[in-house]
Amino acid sequence: MRKSLFIVLAAALTACTAVKAPLSQRVVLSEMARCPEAGYIDGLEGKLKWNYTTGLELKAMLDVYEMAGQAGHDIGDRHSRFDRESVLSYVDAWYDAIIDSTGTIYKYRKGNYSQDHICPGRTLFQLYDLTGKEKYRVAMDTLYSQLKSQPRTQEGGFWHKQIYPEQMWLDGLYMAEPFYAEYTVRFVTDSLEQEANYRDIVLQFSTVYDHTLDPDTGLLRHAWDSSHEMFWCNPETGQSDHAWGRALGWYCMALVDVAEILPAGTEKDYLVDILSTLYNVIPLYADASTGMWFQVLDQPYREGNYLEATCSAMFTYAWLKGCRLGFLGNREGAVQAYESLLKTFVTEEEDGLVNLNQCCEVAGLGGKENRRGDYEYYINERVRANDPKGIGPLIWAALEYERL
């Protein structure tokens, strides 16, 4: 079954490549050819797992589905060889399998209080609208209930996970806040609860910003331990040692996505101000030759450091989208970053498969003694191609570029 589906998708990819279909569509088809079922994304070999990496990529795919269907849009009416419905079926099949008829998410445990488990819920908003399956709304309610009881630091910041008490990681802002914002806009009807949620969302961004900011560079370090007790943190500040590229990439994507969602009359301008402040700094740490960003942002050109694809895709996407929404300036710089992203990291095989190369597979703090957040740790984690944490942002960056 997988082999026959691969052949069909490969043929579709060849057809789209022949007519120079938009990159966003070709990346989607490439991933579907490599992983004919979404359960194979991120090396899971068909195993169902409620994880942010699969959810992230499936949301990006569904965004391409929706964009390609917009009447009169260039990428929606120019290339009939892109089968939108196969994309919707691909995404829905995974969610339909992992969420049962009662809305229960397979092996999800609210008591783990993992912000990572909120992230795959973002796609459910679109699937609920497209399929009408009530179980998706039930699952979203479950995830929202987690956020309402998520453990917090004394200042009100969400713990990254139950197993990481008192810690805020930049990653967590993307994992939870876009879902939190969209759920509140769409489903919270009580005005007082709405207002409290909007303040709380902004509080998450401001708290982690204040406590991870490196005043010497203007960059944000990976994480902060409010107890100042973890082995990876500075005992005086609670900060981790370095500004890790993907961590700040998650934060920038969260800023631009949430600022788009929050309605007028909220504190969204505060988020835009943070985004603008960061983009006065982030381009300064790009490689002078390629315009792309390093695995360890605050150590450019240090021996062993390397240009990393996932953070580069994230920064590019947030920059392009920020320009489109009027949050950021220097659109020319954003376009140049996108073109450099493709030149530096993206390759295409003879059969049309598109690859994103040089992705850091994972980097975290704690849990294992080696995850100390020091320079040697970050540069020695595994690097691979087509990691979903890069594929998703690459698709979104391509969609923004294709809107121009």
Disulfide bonds with the S-S distance in Angstrom:
none
